[in-house]
Amino acid sequence: RLVAEHSYSSSWWSWPFNFFPVRYYVEYPESKIANIFASGNPMMFWFGFMAILMTIYDAITEKNRKLGFIILSYSAFLLPWALSPRIMFLYHYLPSVPFLCLLLAFGLYKIKSHSRQGSYAVTAYLSLVVLIFIYFYPHWTALPLPQSWVDAPERCDAAGIPKDQQAHRSKGELVADIVRTACKNGLRFGFV
């Protein structure tokens, strides 16, 4: 059995909740920061999970085979990961996402067709999805943002991070610091 750990790994059951994004890239160009995260739109994932539950109920009570097929397709890509012994990441969930979107669309259609208030609720929800997309777009595409927009000293203070460690550093800078600290503490190493 393979035993491995990774700071971005996540369990299959957490993927519909979008708990653990995966960072693919980070760069610090001239007092800016650019990231690429593998992460879904939280509004789509969270409400998509509720849509799954609602659609399962509808498929059973209405004996709707078409809904059942979409649920089966969604599950066919997600549930095998429950048995996987390997290290897993959010991107393993991607084949299930198109079926999640279909289930979410069905749920939104049912809400919209219920009443005028349902129509308003769906419009408000979709507007929120677009706003969340706009917010996360720079983090999904490495669009450089001013460092001051990303720095959040009050959150770092609340998390108990010492002031001297609140500066953002590139991976190269972090590695150099680790090597310097290791050498200072007497760790001997060599290259193969």
Rosetta blueprint (number, residue, H / E / L):
1 R L
2 L L
3 V L
4 A L
5 E L
6 H L
7 S L
8 Y L
9 S L
10 S L
11 S L
12 W H
13 W H
14 S H
15 W H
16 P H
17 F H
18 N L
19 F L
20 F L
21 P L
22 V E
23 R E
24 Y E
25 Y E
26 V E
27 E E
28 Y L
29 P L
30 E L
31 S L
32 K E
33 I E
34 A E
35 N E
36 I E
37 F E
38 A E
39 S L
40 G L
41 N L
42 P H
43 M H
44 M H
45 F H
46 W H
47 F H
48 G H
49 F H
50 M H
51 A H
52 I H
53 L H
54 M H
55 T H
56 I H
57 Y H
58 D H
59 A H
60 I H
61 T H
62 E L
63 K L
64 N L
65 R H
66 K H
67 L H
68 G H
69 F H
70 I H
71 I H
72 L H
73 S H
74 Y H
75 S H
76 A H
77 F H
78 L H
79 L H
80 P H
81 W H
82 A H
83 L H
84 S L
85 P L
86 R L
87 I L
88 M L
89 F L
90 L H
91 Y H
92 H H
93 Y H
94 L H
95 P H
96 S H
97 V H
98 P H
99 F H
100 L H
101 C H
102 L H
103 L H
104 L H
105 A H
106 F H
107 G H
108 L H
109 Y H
110 K H
111 I H
112 K H
113 S L
114 H L
115 S L
116 R H
117 Q H
118 G H
119 S H
120 Y H
121 A H
122 V H
123 T H
124 A H
125 Y H
126 L H
127 S H
128 L H
129 V H
130 V H
131 L H
132 I H
133 F H
134 I H
135 Y H
136 F H
137 Y H
138 P H
139 H H
140 W H
141 T H
142 A L
143 L L
144 P L
145 L E
146 P E
147 Q H
148 S H
149 W H
150 V H
151 D L
152 A L
153 P H
154 E H
155 R H
156 C H
157 D H
158 A H
159 A L
160 G L
161 I L
162 P L
163 K H
164 D H
165 Q H
166 Q L
167 A L
168 H L
169 R L
170 S L
171 K H
172 G H
173 E H
174 L H
175 V H
176 A H
177 D H
178 I H
179 V H
180 R H
181 T H
182 A H
183 C H
184 K H
185 N L
186 G L
187 L L
188 R L
189 F L
190 G L
191 F L
192 V L
